[in-house]
Amino acid sequence: MDMIEKAIVVASKAHDGQYRKLTNIPYITHPLGVALILMKINAREELIVAGILHDTVEDTELTLEDIQDGFGDEIAKLVEGCSEPNKSLPWEARKEHTISFLRTASEDTRTVVCADKLHNIRSIIHDYEENGDQVWQRFSRGKEKQEWYYRNIVESLGHASEFPLVGELKKEVDRLFG
């Protein structure tokens, strides 16, 4: 089995029974959507695999050691770069850490994170077009905080160097928040 197929199997099992926020959409659609974005830009296989696995350490029972054992150091490092540390911290502290971290993260890490945020923002746009302002009720913080977060993410991702996905993310953030 190749690495991408193996990652799909591992992520599918890890995310089994999970759903996108306040929907009946299986969660696995998100990591697969991230992988598709990465495939469309001809990202290396390691980035695609990390895109599939990016939420496993943060949101499932899998550990970084599990990822390292199954997929190697590079992919484990990329997944770590996509994961928020210490989920017990307040939302603002976690987001500020992510924004700060991304300013100096490797381009590979920033590419996977950008694909993740791009898929998230497109999902929010889709839901906003269907449900209007009701969409903001699914988040622990409302529209204003989401706008603050996404605009700062765009700035941080493009800080060290611009790459095509950052431009796409900026366009979608502007589309959602005006």
Secondary structure, DSSP 8 states (H G I E B T S, - for coil): --HHHHHHHHHHHHTTT-BSTTSSSBTTHHHHHHHHHHHHTT--HHHHHHHHHTTHHHHSS--HHHHHHHH-HHHHHHHHHHS-S-TTS-HHHHHHHHHHHHHHS-HHHHHHHHHHHHHHHHHHHHHHHHHGGGGGGGSSS-HHHHHHHHHHHHHHHTTS---HHHHHHHHHHHHHH-
